[in-house]
Amino acid sequence: MNRKLFLSSFIAVPALLSPIKTFANEVETEKKNYEVPKYLKTGDTIGITSPAGYITIPQIESAVTQIKSWGFNIKVGETIGKRDFTFGGTDEERLIDFQQMLDDPTIKAIMCARGGYGFVRFIDRLDFSAFKKNPKWIIGFSDITVIHCHLTQHYQIASIHSKMCNSFPDDWVKAEPIQIETILSIKNALMGEQMGYVAPAHPNNRLGNVEGVLVGGNLSIIETLAGSQSDLDTKDKILFIEDTGEYLYSIDRMLWNLKRSGKLTHLKALIVGGFKVKPDETGDEFGRTIYEIVLEKVKDYRYPIAFDFPVGHQRNNYALKCGVKHTLMVAETGTKLMSQQ
């Protein structure tokens, strides 16, 4: 698809220039004011740590090289190169490393080196006192959804849902354009550029224009945080979801959890990103597509829905600013999401 032509045709649609519409099931206007950390400038330092799965020093070298080429300094955390089975060091080591980066005033952003599993094992032991006084950008996705949700629930501080060190191409010259675009979107988000993305039209989209704070991330993480101190508040929000390595019946079960717990009731809109599913076992097929599974859960609501958005465990995984107000436009020609900060 020619993205420039698509974007041009999208902007030309008169319907997208109309005032933001409201919907019958919307409740009170957003009351919480979300704080946006200071954007980075040349010479600022980004810390790299591994709060979940393990990663080696050579595996982050391409990311370090690229980030330095943007004009930033790098501080590599103690967890890089450490391993405790699947984890990037013991729980205590990961806790201490992340805490030091939260507290260090010279570090202006924290990039999580990779996902996997492990953040939830120490999230409740972190001290956010210094972080609240001087917020900084926390970057990552997948298991890092834990802290995106935690920041939304407790502190209303924005963060960046994006690729991490293990997604940087080894050879920038040979990298595919989509790899370059998605990695550069991290830089753009950190430096305060207005973020704007488009997605092709989808027959299952539900049209409409809305404004709201963007929240979300990995569906299975959002579901497992339900009832905890990191439970995600979705009321009056634009929610985005994605997942990988799950069976269709598991996705169905997780979405029933979101519906029954009220997380789908008072949304401004729903954005469905990439879903890589495990194939059903022969003779035990679930018999429904991702689109059918989602639409079943939201049939009682009227807010806009956008499918196949470029976010998730896939190459076209762009940086999104969680906790920042966005404008979402779902039209017959496609979807457009624009950050307002």
N, C-alpha and C positions, 0 to 999 in steps of 0.2 A: 504493500500500500504506500502511496506517495503521501507522507505525513503533512507536507506543506500544502499540497492541494486539498487534502482532507480538512486541515485546519481552516484554510481560506473559505471553503464551502460551508464550513460549520458556522463561522462568524457571520456569514452573509445571511443566515436564516433569521428572518424578522422575529420569530417567536422567541429567540434567545435574547433579544434586546428588550423584552417586556419586563415589567416589574416582577420581583420574586413573588410567586404564588403561595398562598397558604392552604392548608388542608384541614378538614373538619376534625380530625382526631388529634391535632396539635394541642399541646397544653401550654402552660405558662412560658413566657419568653425566658431564655437562658439568663439566670441570675448570677452565676459564678463568672468572675473575671479571670481568665487564664493568663498566667504570666509567661511571657516569651523570653527565654534567656538571651543575653547579648549575642549578636551575630559576630562571627569571627573576622579578623583582619589579618593581613600578612604579618608573619612573625609570631602569631599566637601558637600555643602548644596544644596538641591533641594527644590524649593518653590512650593507649591500647591495652586492653585487659581481656581476660577470658573467664567470665563468670559462669560459663556453662561447660561445653565440651572442650577437650584439649586441642591444642594446636602448637606446632613447632615454630621456632624462630625462622627457619627458611620459608615456611609457608606464609609468613606475613611480609616477606621482603618486598614483593611486588607492590603491596599496598603501601608500605612505608616509603618506597621510592616515589610512587605516584603522588602521595599526599605531600611529601616534601617539595615536589615539583610545583605544587600549588602555592608554595610560599609559607607553609606551616612547619613548625617543629614537631617532633614526635618524642613522646616518653613511653617506652615499652615497659609494661608492668611485669611484676615478678611471676605472674601465672603463665606467661608465654614460655613455652618449653617445658612446663611442669605437667605431670600426669598422675592422676589417681584413678586407674582403670579408665572409664569413659570421660572423667572430669578433668578440667584444666587445673589440677592440683586438688588438695583436700578442701572440704567446705571451709575450714578455717583460713586456709591460704587464699582462697577466692574471695572470702569475706574481707580479709585484711587488705588485699590488693585493691578491691573496688572501693573500700572505705577511704583508703589513702588518696585515691583519685577524686573522690567526692570532696574531700577536705582540702586538697592542694589548690591554693588560689592561683597558681601559675598555669594550671590545666584549664582550658576554656571549653573543652568538649571531650567526651569519653566515647571511643569507638569500641564496641564489643567485637572481639576477633572472629567469633563464630557462634552459631547456636548450638543445637544438640539438646542437652537437658542439664539442669542444675541450679538455675537462678532461684527457684522457689525454695530451695533448701536453706537459704540464708537471708532472703529478702527482709524478713521480720526483725533481723538483728542489725540491720544497717541503721546508722545514725544520720539523719538528714538535716541536722541543725545547721551546719555550715552551708550545706547545699541550698537550703531555703533562703539564707541571707544572700547568697551569690549563686543563683542557678546557672547551670551549664548544660549544654546539649548532650544528651545521651543517645547513642546511635546504635541501631541494630534491628533485627526482626526475628521471627520464629520464636525460640525460647525467650528472647529478649522482650517479647510481648508482656511478660510478667512485670517488668518495671514500667513499661508504657502504661499499663493499667493501674499500677500502684501510684504513679505520679498523678494520673487523672483523678483517682479516688481520693487521695489524701492532700495533695498539694496544688492541684490545678496548674502544673508547670508543663510547658510544651516539651516534646521530644521528637526525635526523627526516626521513623520506621523506614529502614533501607537495607541494602546489601551491606555485607561486612568484609573483613579482610580476606576471608577465604573465597570471595567472589571476584576479587580483582584479577584481571587477566595477567598471565606471566609475561606476555610480550604485547605491549600496548600498540605497537606498529601492526601486528598481525591480528589484533582483536577485531571482532565483528562490530559494526556500527552500533548495534543495540547494546553491546557490553560497554562501549565507550559512553554512550548517552546515559545509561543508568548509573554508571560510576560518577560521571560528571554532575549528575543531579544531586549527589551527596554534597559536593563542593558548593553548588548553587544554593542548596538549602542552608548550609552552614554560613554562607556569606550574605544571606538575607534577600536573595532574589525571590520575586513572586513566582511561585510554582504553578505551572499549568500543564495539564495532560489531557489528551483526547483518546477516546476508544471508539471503535467502529460501532455502528448501529447493531442491535441484536433483536431478533423477533420477540424475545421474552422481556425486553426492557419495559418499564412502566414510566411514561413520560412525565416531566414536570421540572420546575426550577425551584431551588430552595437555598437557604443560607443556614449554616450551623457549624458548630465546632466538630472537627473530624477526630474520631477515635476508632480504635480497633486493632486488628492484627490477626494472629493465628487463632483459628476457631477453637481448636482443642485446648489451647491455653486459656482462652477466655472462659470456656466452659468449666475447666477444672478450678478456676479461681472463684467460681460462684460461692457465695456464702463466706468467703475469706476476707481478710483485711484488704485484699487487693481486688475485690469484686468490682467489675467495670460498671460505671454508671453510664447508661446509654440514653437517658431521657433527654429529649430535644437535641440529639446528636446525629451527625451523619456517621453511620457505622460502616466500616469496611472489614471484610473477612476473607481469609484464604487458608489453605491447608494442603498438606501433602502426606502421602503414605497411609491414607485411611481408606477403609472399605466404605462403600456407599451407605450401608446400614449404620455405620458409626457416625457418618456425617448427618444422617437423618436423626439419629438419637441426640447428637449435640445440638442440632437446631431445635429439636423439641424442647430441650433444656432451656434454650434462649427464649423460646416462645412462652413456656410455662412459668418462667421466672420473670416475665414481663419485659425482657430486654428488647423485644421486637415491637412492643406495643406503641410506644410514644417516640419513635424515631422521626427525625426529619427526612432521612433517606437511608437506603441500604445499597452499599457497593459490594459486589461479589467479584473477587479477584480470581487468581488461578487456583484450581483444585486438581491435584494429581492423585488419582484414586488407585487403589489396589484392584486388580481384576477379581470379580466374583468367582467363587468356586463353581465348577460345572455342576449343574443340578441344584444349586443353592443361590441362584441369581436374585438380586434385590428387585430388579425390574423397574427401576425409576432412574431418570437422569438427575444430574445435579440441579438442572433448571427446574425440573418437576418437584424435587425435594424442597428447594427454596420457596417456590411459588405456593406450595401447599401451606407453608407456615405463615405466609404474609397475605393470604387471600382476604383476610378480614380488615386489612389496613389499606390506606390510599396513598401512602407516600411513594415518591419515585424510587425505582430500582434500576440499577445499572449492572449488567453482567459482563464478564470477560474483561474486567478492568486490569491494566498492566501493573499488578502488584501480587507478590507471592513467591513461592519457590520455583522461579522460572527466570529466564534471561531478561525478560521485560519486566523487571521489578524496580520501579522508580521510587525515589525518596519521597515520603509523605510526612508532613508536619502534623503530628498528633497534638491535640490541644490547641490548634490554631483554627480560627474561623475560616471557612471555605464557602465558595459558591459552587453549587452543582447544577448543571444543566443537562437534562436527559431529553434529547429531541429525536425526531425521526431520522435525522442524519447522523446521529451518534451522541456520545457523551463527552462532556467537558467538565473538568474539575479545576478550580482556580483558588489558590490560597489568597487570603486578604492581608497577609503580613509576610 
